[in-house]
Amino acid sequence: MRKAFAFSLHKTVGVATFFVGVTRILWALTQTRPAPLHPDRRAEAWLAGFVHWLLYGSLVLVPLTGWIHHAASEGFAPIWWPFGQDLPLVPKDEALSATFAGLHIVTKWVLIGAIGLHVAGALKHHVVDRDGTLRRMLPGDSLVHTVPDARHPRSPVVAALALWLAAIGIGGVTGAYDRHAAVAPAAATLEGTSTDWDVQDGALAIAVQQLGSTVEGSFSDWTAAIAFKPRDEVGPAGTVDVTVSIGSLTLGSVTAQALGAEFFDAAAFSTARFKAEILRTADGYVAQGPLTIRDQSVPVTLPFSIEIFDGTATATGQLDVNRLDFQIGQTYPDESAVGFTVRITFALTATRNAGS
């Protein structure tokens, strides 16, 4: 919880810094810049301009790359502003999120270097040169050396851009953009199963509330043994036996955390199972039976709708369960960080086997 709070604070301050930085740059472009106190020291003046533009670039690039990283990720530590969880043209994509996480790190180091040079320059003027450069940065200073200088070379701007490009290139060479994908336990390999209906296409997804935001994920590997015969009257209509490879879960930026010991513990409990009887009720179909996760079996009733045409069935359904019933996230005993309710949804298309 403390980690999530710290990240939310970091992101919220970062977004604020981005807007302050853009505003500061727009304001600076409308102002005349004061002349250097030592115009004869051209190299020094050039370096000051170079660092000046590095800092301006940092005010935009560091928070912007972090913001895009957040927008491309699912879950973990929302921004507290009433906007900014998502960005236009930025999809939820793990590869994109990892790339901008790396860019955020690279631009951060350029920022640190620029701040170091800026502080060193200011101290050099104040301690070694004993001039008014540092005092002139403070509000209310009355130094007379503020005559606008119309001759500010563009080469420091070009050099700052070149340094940014070089830093981004070095980040790519060193693999900085490939190091931030979640590392999860190996997923269990599921064997094929005998079934009257072959699943041709399907999706098995979950959704949970984390710090007030909905986090969605899905399992890529699961099998279903289905015996089903449609009927109009109330009564048994078949059976279903679903096995899920827990390690195949993707849940955005919190995948590794979800598969860890606090939650699904995929290393110790590699599969989940739902073995149920299919019943026709007065309101439609339900699958009723035990859902087993982390060796905890809980009886559930999953309502679903189904349409069959020419031997092909399309079914959808959803079920809400309490994570604590399966001993998931017991270190989060309230809903301040992670909600109790986990919504499970499925959609599949299956074809009837010949002779079934």
Secondary structure, DSSP 8 states (H G I E B T S, - for coil): -HHHHHHHHHHHHHHHHHHHHHHHHHHHHTS--B--S-TT-HHHHHHHHHHHHHHHHHHHHHHHHHHHHHHTS-SSS--SSSS-SS-TT----HHHHHHHHHHHHHHHHHHHHHHHHHHHHHHIIIIII--SHHHHTSTT---S---B-S---SHHHHHHHHHHHHHHHHHHHTTTTSS-S--------------SEEEEEEEEEEEEEETTEEEEEEES-EEEEEEE---SSSEEEEEEEEEEEGGGEE-GGGHHHHHSTTTT-TTT--EEEEEEEEEEETTEEEEEEEEEETTEEEEEEEEEEEEEETTEEEEEEEEEEEGGGGT-STT--STTTEEEEEEEEEEEEEEE-TT-
